[in-house]
Structure formats: structure tokens, C-alpha cells
Amino acid sequence: MFNLINYYWRLFATGLSFALFGIGGVLIPLLASPWIKLTSRAPMVRQQRARLLIHRTFRLYIHTLRFLGVLSWEISGEALLRRPGLLVLANHPCLIDVVFLIAFIPNPDCIVKGRLLTNPAMRGYLRLTGFLTNDSGAELVAEAGKSLAAGSALIIFPEGTRTQPGAGLKFQRGAANVALRTGTAVTPVTILCEPLTLTKKHRWYHIPPRKLHMTLRVGQDIAVSTYDRQQPALAARQLTQDLQNYFTEEIRANDKPICN
């Protein structure tokens, strides 16, 4: 009886959580944008305030999820994410991992899919914060370099999309190119989720048998200076493979399934 009540509560709370995210994604940027523009003349200051706003909003959101009993979470190495000018690379385990990363990074920037600009729950945030989109073409690396130089923590998911359930990690070279061309060390964040939920095959109402637990492990920076001895294309390929191996081993070491 208790398990049944718990299941239906988590079903209700999950639906409520998605509704809150959608409503907040529309209302918060709409209400905050005029105030930020009126109190900040410099575009850079406006952007920083907007990013601090989304950081605090997402942090409140994940605490709300935990309070409602939808999920639990833990993070190790959080202090490492508070430094300026970081290139944060993470595996892409589930739908809400970007929410968690932004919740722990005070000045976040992120390379997101361009189609998110048509998503009502995200469009306002993206326009307000000036997050980079992956449809910027050849200008993307240059824009990423400017973001890092300005002190932002740039979040990239090297897989480009969520991990396929039951499949290994498969990184693309874009993140490695950004690291090499900007000469920025990689700050790796391994994300684990248990049990498997919120995959591309799951709808929001596909509630797992028990509460979701998210784990974020921030690793020590990975220097990229040693790759300068190789040709750019070979260096990007090697770094991509090394990063893929690193995350795969981190996931295996924690005895958790790769989930999406």
C-alpha cells in the first residue's frame, strides 16, 4: 500500500515539477528582463545578471524537486565549479543534467541546440543569458573563446545528445576543438543517474520504480597543452578519444549504468 501511494505521489509531483519549470521558463525571463535592462546599461553586466538569475532559479528548482520527493542528489567537488573561465565537459545522462550543472555554476554559459530557441520554456532564458547555440557554424569556436575569456564557465556535452540507453559513450570532436583552439583545460563532470529514466524513450509520466538519484562528480582539470605537438585534426581526434575513455572509466569505476 505504501509503495502504491509513493508511486502516485511521485507521479503527481513529477507532473507538478514539469509544470513549474514550464511556467517559470515563461514568466521569470518575462518579468526579469525589464528590470535587468533598466538597472544595467552595459550588455556584459546584463548578461552576467541574467546568468546569475538562471543559476539561482535552477538551484531553487532542484531543491524543490528534492523537497517534493521526485529525486535526490549529491555532488562532489562543487567548489571547483565556482572558478571563472572554465570549460566544463560532461556526459549527457538524462534530461535534467543541464539544469543541475547550471544550478551549481554561478556564471554559466552553455552550447545548446538551436531548436531550443523555439521552446517556450527555454526561449526566454536563452535570449536573456545569451547562451551559445550549436548552429553558429564556424563562428562557434571564436564565440566560445570570447565567453571563456570573459570569465564564464562554458558547459559542453561532447556527445551532442543524450546517451543511448545500453550503449557506450560516443563523443564528437567539437568540444575538443574548443579546448585546443582556446588553450583551455577541461573540467570534467561525470553525471550518474539511477534508476534509468528520462531517456528519449521515456515520457515524463514513466515513473521509475524508486526515486531517481543524481550524482555529479567534478574531476581535476585535464590539461590540453600536451596535444599541441600534433597536427590540429589529429590532436582533436586524440583528445576526443582520451576524454571518451576518461568518462567511460569514471562511470565504470562508480559501478553505475550509463543512462539517458
C-alpha positions, 0 to 999 in steps of 0.5 A: 500500500505504501509503495502504491501511494509513493508511486502516485505521489511521485507521479503527481509531483513529477507532473507538478515539477514539469509544470513549474519549470514550464511556467517559470521558463515563461514568466521569470525571463518575462518579468526579469528582463525589464528590470535587468535592462533598466538597472544595467546599461552595459550588455556584459553586466546584463548578461552576467545578471541574467546568468546569475538569475538562471543559476539561482532559479535552477538551484531553487528548482532542484531543491524543490524537486528534492523537497517534493520527493521526485529525486535526490542528489549529491555532488562532489567537488562543487567548489571547483565549479565556482572558478571563472573561465572554465570549460566544463565537459560532461556526459549527457545522462538524462534530461535534467543534467543541464539544469543541475550543472547550471544550478551549481555554476554561478556564471554559466554559459552553455552550447545548446541546440538551436531548436531550443530557441523555439521552446517556450520554456527555454526561449526566454532564458536563452535570449536573456543569458545569451547562451551559445547555440550549436548552429553558429557554424564556424563562428562557434569556436571564436564565440566560445573563446570570447565567453571563456575569456570573459570569465564564464564557465562554458558547459559542453556535452561532447556527445551532442545528445543524450546517451543511448540507453545500453550503449557506450559513450560516443563523443564528437570532436567539437568540444575538443576543438574548443579546448585546443583552439582556446588553450583551455583545460577541461573540467570534467563532470561525470553525471550518474543517474539511477534508476534509468529514466528520462531517456528519449524513450521515456515520457515524463509520466514513466515513473521509475520504480524508486526515486531517481538519484543524481550524482555529479562528480567534478574531476581535476582539470585535464590539461590540453597543452600536451596535444599541441605537438600534433597536427590540429585534426589529429590532436582533436581526434586524440583528445576526443578519444582520451576524454571518451575513455576518461568518462567511460572509466569514471562511470565504470569505476562508480559501478553505475549504468550509463543512462539517458 
